[in-house]
Amino acid sequence: LGPEARIIGVDLNEAARRLSVCRRTLERLIAAGEFPRPVKVAGSTRVPVADVEAYVARLTRGRGAA
């Protein structure tokens, strides 16, 4: 794959890793409606990378520059 290839969805384990939480915590966030529901792609559960990025942005919004 070339540099233009972009991953658009990751599994729950990878999404949790990117958020620095365990998979169960991510499942709880989804169940509580605090994180968007994942989508099914060919029978696999995938979390759009854009949802992970938006969630992180929402958490860090207003914190100022690091």
Disulfide bonds with the S-S distance in Angstrom:
none
